[in-house]
Amino acid sequence: MIITPAIRAKYSFAEQEGFALECGGELRPVTIQYAVYGELNSARDNAILVCHALSGSAEVADWWPELFNADSGLNIDRYCVLCTNILGSCYGSTGPRSVNPTTGKIYGPDFPLVTVGDIIQTQRAVLDHLGIDRLQLVIGGSIGGMQALQWAMDFPTRVANCISIAAAPLGPMGLALNHLQRQVIRLDAKWKNGDYGDDPPVAGLALARKIAMCSYKSAELFSTRFGRNPNRNGENPWAEPNARFDVSGYLDHQGEKFVQRFDTNSYLSITRTMDTFDPIRKYGIRAYERIQARVTLVGISSDWLFPASEVRSLAGELRSCGVDCNYCEIESSHGHDAFLAEPDKLASILASRMSPGNTLG
């Protein structure tokens, strides 16, 4: 299938009344960048919302093109696929790089704490703007999976199906890793309490990304791909004091690439958003009883950021609350990143969920 080029647009709201945030404070105005693939039908009931991960963008076809195959679920001959850039990001939506109208300067470190619930409210505003009352499917991985679950709880009558991949309330290990990443950024001499302007603390952000990459992969993958091999540029760690092993060169490369495309304050903001995802805290012990959608939770066998056991346990919690919840597990050595690294395995789950014999509704 040839993917129809996305319709790229921005929607701004809360210019007068302000957008109240769950943790206090408000944003005024709010701008959300979004992309649309395919067309809404006359009933406007064929929409699918894709929710991106931490450093993703609204351009879902750029990072999940395999899922647009006619046999993979996101068939734009049948569905209208939408994705919004999340609040706090740096790819067109309101975030730390946006101008604070109160001061006339960019928010920077003063950008307020936003929750997954806040993100859902901005997505709801975009859908209302487009005249979409009900979603056939909400799907996402990692923080995108958190968004999918939050949609099913916050707007239960507007979601028919929910697929949440490699997501659950972040456990202590994940919280610890996010904390360490923020700490190494703040130790960078260029941090300047977040007021770094056009001279960002790239060394700190690069190191944070390297820590994150270790949590996104698995020991098995690192052993298979890198082993104890010297760096592929010819360095000799047995003869040169500063020479790197192959895995070190890989991590350095990932850090170098990342700082060229992402904002440091946005990184801090979104990792804090991930930390605060906690449906029980928001709704109490009966939180999952709110869900009316059919839910599929997807775990990844080698994921140690969101272990499959925790995703499986969450599926059990949902079923105990009367939710029509199915659990699937992707066998992969790619760790948490498997939903991006091996999309064919996810495509089969999505295609099964959306097959003619299992029609969405």
C-alpha positions as CSV (number, residue, x, y, z in Angstrom):
1,M,0.0,0.0,0.0
2,I,1.2,3.5,-0.8
3,I,0.7,5.6,2.3
4,T,-1.3,8.8,1.5
5,P,0.8,11.8,2.6
6,A,-0.3,13.1,5.9
7,I,-2.5,16.2,6.3
8,R,-0.4,18.2,8.8
9,A,-2.2,20.9,10.8
10,K,-2.2,22.7,14.1
11,Y,-5.2,23.3,16.4
12,S,-5.1,26.0,19.0
13,F,-7.5,26.5,21.9
14,A,-7.7,27.8,25.5
15,E,-6.8,31.2,24.3
16,Q,-9.3,32.9,26.6
17,E,-10.3,30.6,29.4
18,G,-7.0,28.8,29.7
19,F,-6.4,25.0,29.9
20,A,-6.5,23.8,33.5
21,L,-3.9,21.1,34.3
22,E,-4.5,18.2,36.6
23,C,-1.6,19.1,38.9
24,G,-2.5,22.7,39.1
25,G,-1.9,25.8,37.0
26,E,-2.9,26.3,33.4
27,L,-1.6,26.8,29.9
28,R,-2.9,29.7,27.7
29,P,-3.2,29.1,24.8
30,V,-2.5,25.4,23.8
31,T,-1.4,24.4,20.3
32,I,-1.4,20.8,19.2
33,Q,0.3,19.6,16.1
34,Y,-1.5,16.7,14.4
35,A,-1.4,14.5,11.3
36,V,-4.2,12.8,9.5
37,Y,-3.8,9.9,7.1
38,G,-6.8,8.7,5.0
39,E,-10.3,10.2,5.1
40,L,-13.1,10.3,7.5
41,N,-16.3,8.6,6.2
42,S,-19.6,10.4,6.0
43,A,-20.6,9.1,9.5
44,R,-17.2,10.2,10.9
45,D,-16.9,6.9,12.8
46,N,-13.9,5.3,11.2
47,A,-11.2,7.1,13.1
48,I,-8.1,5.5,14.7
49,L,-5.9,7.5,17.1
50,V,-2.3,6.5,17.3
51,C,-0.4,7.7,20.4
52,H,3.4,8.1,20.1
53,A,6.2,7.3,22.5
54,L,8.5,9.7,24.4
55,S,10.4,11.2,21.5
56,G,8.0,10.5,18.7
57,S,6.0,12.9,16.6
58,A,2.6,13.2,15.0
59,E,4.1,11.8,11.7
60,V,3.2,8.2,12.6
61,A,3.8,6.9,9.1
62,D,7.5,8.0,9.5
63,W,8.1,5.7,12.5
64,W,5.5,3.0,12.1
65,P,5.1,2.6,8.3
66,E,4.8,-1.2,8.4
67,L,1.5,-0.9,10.2
68,F,-0.1,0.9,7.3
69,N,0.1,-2.2,5.2
70,A,-3.4,-3.3,4.1
71,D,-3.0,-6.5,6.1
72,S,-1.5,-4.9,9.2
73,G,-4.5,-3.0,10.6
74,L,-4.0,0.7,9.9
75,N,-5.6,0.4,6.5
76,I,-6.2,3.9,5.3
77,D,-8.5,2.7,2.6
78,R,-10.8,1.7,5.4
79,Y,-9.8,3.9,8.4
80,C,-8.8,7.5,9.0
81,V,-5.6,7.4,11.1
82,L,-4.7,10.4,13.3
83,C,-1.8,11.2,15.6
84,T,-1.2,14.2,17.7
85,N,2.2,15.5,19.0
86,I,1.9,15.3,22.8
87,L,1.8,18.3,25.1
88,G,5.3,19.0,26.4
89,S,7.1,17.8,23.2
90,C,9.1,19.9,20.8
91,Y,7.6,18.9,17.5
92,G,4.9,21.5,17.1
93,S,2.7,21.2,20.2
94,T,2.9,23.5,23.3
95,G,5.9,22.6,25.3
96,P,9.0,24.1,27.0
97,R,10.1,25.7,23.8
98,S,6.8,27.6,23.4
99,V,6.4,31.2,24.4
100,N,4.8,31.9,27.8
101,P,2.4,34.7,27.1
102,T,2.7,36.0,30.7
103,T,6.4,36.7,30.3
104,G,6.9,36.9,26.6
105,K,9.8,34.4,26.9
106,I,9.9,30.7,26.3
107,Y,8.7,28.5,29.2
108,G,12.0,26.6,29.5
109,P,12.2,25.1,33.0
110,D,9.0,27.0,34.0
111,F,6.9,24.7,31.8
112,P,4.4,23.1,34.3
113,L,4.0,19.5,35.1
114,V,1.6,17.8,32.7
115,T,0.0,14.4,33.1
116,V,-1.1,11.7,30.7
117,G,-4.6,12.9,31.5
118,D,-3.7,16.4,30.4
119,I,-2.5,14.9,27.1
120,I,-5.7,13.1,26.6
121,Q,-7.7,16.3,27.1
122,T,-5.7,18.0,24.4
123,Q,-6.3,15.1,22.0
124,R,-10.0,15.2,22.9
125,A,-10.1,18.9,21.9
126,V,-8.5,18.1,18.5
127,L,-11.1,15.3,17.9
128,D,-13.9,17.6,18.9
129,H,-12.5,20.2,16.4
130,L,-12.6,17.5,13.7
131,G,-16.1,16.4,14.6
132,I,-15.1,12.9,15.8
133,D,-17.2,11.6,18.6
134,R,-16.1,8.0,18.8
135,L,-12.8,6.2,18.0
136,Q,-12.7,2.8,16.5
137,L,-9.3,2.2,18.1
138,V,-6.7,3.9,20.3
139,I,-3.3,2.4,20.1
140,G,0.2,3.2,21.4
141,G,3.4,1.9,22.9
142,S,5.2,3.0,26.1
143,I,3.9,6.4,27.1
144,G,1.7,6.0,24.0
145,G,0.2,2.9,25.6
146,M,-0.4,4.9,28.8
147,Q,-2.4,7.3,26.7
148,A,-4.4,4.5,25.1
149,L,-5.4,3.2,28.6
150,Q,-6.1,6.7,29.8
151,W,-8.4,7.3,26.9
152,A,-10.4,4.1,27.8
153,M,-10.8,5.4,31.4
154,D,-11.3,9.1,30.8
155,F,-13.8,8.8,27.9
156,P,-15.2,5.3,28.1
157,T,-18.1,5.9,25.7
158,R,-15.8,7.3,23.0
159,V,-13.4,4.4,22.6
160,A,-14.5,1.1,21.0
161,N,-11.1,-0.7,21.2
162,C,-7.8,0.0,23.0
163,I,-4.4,-1.6,22.3
164,S,-1.8,-0.7,24.9
165,I,1.8,-2.0,24.2
166,A,4.6,-2.3,26.7
167,A,2.9,0.0,29.2
168,A,1.7,0.1,32.8
169,P,2.3,2.4,35.7
170,L,6.0,2.8,35.9
171,G,7.7,0.6,38.5
172,P,10.5,1.6,40.9
173,M,13.2,0.6,38.5
174,G,11.7,2.8,35.7
175,L,11.3,5.7,38.1
176,A,14.9,5.3,39.2
177,L,16.2,5.3,35.6
178,N,14.1,8.4,34.8
179,H,15.5,10.1,37.9
180,L,19.1,9.3,36.9
181,Q,18.5,10.7,33.4
182,R,17.2,14.0,34.7
183,Q,20.1,14.2,37.2
184,V,22.8,13.7,34.6
185,I,21.2,16.5,32.5
186,R,21.2,18.9,35.5
187,L,24.9,18.1,36.2
188,D,25.9,19.4,32.7
189,A,27.7,22.8,33.1
190,K,25.4,24.2,30.3
191,W,22.2,23.3,32.2
192,K,21.9,26.7,33.8
193,N,18.8,25.7,35.7
194,G,17.1,25.0,32.5
195,D,17.6,28.5,31.1
196,Y,20.1,27.4,28.5
197,G,18.6,29.3,25.5
198,D,20.2,28.3,22.2
199,D,23.2,26.6,23.9
200,P,21.6,23.4,25.3
201,P,23.3,20.9,27.6
202,V,23.9,18.4,24.9
203,A,26.4,16.3,26.9
204,G,23.9,15.7,29.6
205,L,21.1,15.0,27.3
206,A,23.2,12.6,25.3
207,L,24.2,10.7,28.4
208,A,20.5,10.6,29.5
209,R,19.7,9.1,26.1
210,K,22.4,6.4,26.5
211,I,21.0,5.4,29.9
212,A,17.6,5.2,28.3
213,M,18.8,3.1,25.4
214,C,20.2,0.5,27.8
215,S,16.7,0.2,29.3
216,Y,15.1,0.0,25.8
217,K,17.1,-3.0,24.7
218,S,18.0,-6.3,26.4
219,A,21.1,-8.1,27.6
220,E,20.5,-10.8,25.0
221,L,20.4,-8.3,22.1
222,F,23.5,-6.6,23.3
223,S,25.3,-9.9,23.6
224,T,24.2,-11.0,20.1
225,R,24.8,-7.7,18.4
226,F,27.9,-6.4,20.1
227,G,29.5,-9.0,22.4
228,R,32.9,-7.9,23.6
229,N,33.9,-6.7,20.2
230,P,36.0,-3.6,19.8
231,N,34.4,-0.6,18.3
232,R,33.8,-1.0,14.6
233,N,35.8,2.1,13.7
234,G,39.0,0.2,14.5
235,E,39.6,1.2,18.2
236,N,41.5,-1.3,20.3
237,P,40.3,-1.3,24.0
238,W,43.2,-3.6,24.9
239,A,45.8,-1.2,23.7
240,E,44.4,2.3,23.8
241,P,43.3,3.9,27.2
242,N,40.3,5.7,25.7
243,A,39.3,3.1,23.2
244,R,35.7,1.9,23.2
245,F,34.0,-1.5,22.8
246,D,31.4,-1.8,20.1
247,V,28.5,-1.4,22.5
248,S,30.0,1.9,23.7
249,G,30.3,3.2,20.2
250,Y,26.7,2.3,19.6
251,L,25.5,4.2,22.7
252,D,27.6,7.2,21.8
253,H,26.2,7.3,18.3
254,Q,22.6,7.2,19.7
255,G,23.4,10.1,22.1
256,E,24.9,12.1,19.3
257,K,21.8,11.6,17.0
258,F,19.3,12.4,19.7
259,V,20.7,15.8,20.7
260,Q,20.3,16.9,17.2
261,R,16.6,16.4,17.2
262,F,15.2,16.8,20.7
263,D,14.9,19.5,23.3
264,T,16.3,19.0,26.8
265,N,13.5,20.6,28.8
266,S,11.0,18.6,26.7
267,Y,12.9,15.4,27.7
268,L,12.6,16.3,31.3
269,S,9.0,17.2,31.0
270,I,7.9,14.0,29.3
271,T,9.8,11.7,31.6
272,R,8.0,13.3,34.5
273,T,4.7,12.8,32.7
274,M,5.6,9.1,32.4
275,D,6.4,9.0,36.2
276,T,3.0,10.4,37.2
277,F,0.8,7.9,35.2
278,D,-1.2,6.3,38.0
279,P,-4.9,5.5,37.3
280,I,-5.5,4.2,40.8
281,R,-4.3,7.5,42.3
282,K,-6.6,9.4,39.9
283,Y,-9.8,7.3,40.2
284,G,-9.3,5.0,43.2
285,I,-9.3,1.2,43.3
286,R,-12.3,1.0,40.9
287,A,-10.4,2.9,38.2
288,Y,-10.5,0.1,35.6
289,E,-14.2,-0.5,36.1
290,R,-14.7,2.7,34.1
291,I,-13.4,1.0,30.9
292,Q,-16.0,-0.1,28.3
293,A,-13.7,-0.7,25.4
294,R,-12.3,-4.0,24.4
295,V,-8.7,-3.9,25.5
296,T,-5.6,-5.7,24.3
297,L,-2.5,-5.4,26.5
298,V,0.7,-6.4,24.8
299,G,3.8,-7.4,26.8
300,I,7.3,-7.9,25.4
301,S,9.3,-10.9,26.6
302,S,12.6,-9.2,27.1
303,D,11.3,-5.8,28.2
304,W,12.8,-4.9,31.6
305,L,11.6,-1.3,31.6
306,F,7.9,-2.5,31.5
307,P,8.3,-6.2,32.3
308,A,5.9,-8.5,30.6
309,S,5.0,-9.9,34.0
310,E,3.7,-6.4,35.0
311,V,1.7,-6.0,31.8
312,R,0.3,-9.4,32.3
313,S,-0.6,-8.6,35.9
314,L,-2.3,-5.4,34.7
315,A,-4.4,-7.4,32.3
316,G,-5.5,-9.6,35.2
317,E,-6.5,-6.5,37.1
318,L,-8.6,-5.3,34.2
319,R,-10.3,-8.6,33.8
320,S,-11.1,-8.7,37.6
321,C,-12.9,-5.4,37.1
322,G,-15.1,-6.8,34.4
323,V,-13.1,-5.4,31.4
324,D,-13.0,-7.4,28.2
325,C,-9.2,-7.6,28.2
326,N,-6.9,-9.8,26.2
327,Y,-3.2,-10.3,26.8
328,C,-0.7,-10.9,24.1
329,E,3.1,-11.3,24.4
330,I,5.7,-10.5,21.7
331,E,8.7,-12.8,21.8
332,S,11.7,-10.7,21.0
333,S,15.2,-9.9,22.1
334,H,14.8,-6.2,21.3
335,G,13.5,-5.3,24.7
336,H,11.2,-2.4,25.2
337,D,11.9,-1.2,21.7
338,A,10.5,-4.3,20.1
339,F,7.2,-2.5,19.2
340,L,9.3,-0.2,17.0
341,A,12.2,-2.6,16.0
342,E,10.0,-5.6,15.0
343,P,6.7,-4.0,13.9
344,D,5.8,-7.1,11.9
345,K,5.1,-9.0,15.2
346,L,2.8,-6.2,16.4
347,A,1.2,-6.0,13.0
348,S,-0.1,-9.6,13.3
349,I,-1.7,-8.8,16.7
350,L,-3.3,-5.6,15.3
351,A,-4.5,-7.3,12.1
352,S,-6.1,-10.1,14.1
353,R,-7.9,-7.6,16.3
354,M,-9.1,-5.7,13.3
355,S,-9.9,-8.6,11.0
356,P,-13.3,-8.8,9.3
357,G,-14.3,-11.6,11.6
358,N,-13.5,-9.5,14.6
359,T,-15.0,-6.2,13.4
360,L,-14.4,-3.2,15.5
361,G,-17.5,-1.7,17.0
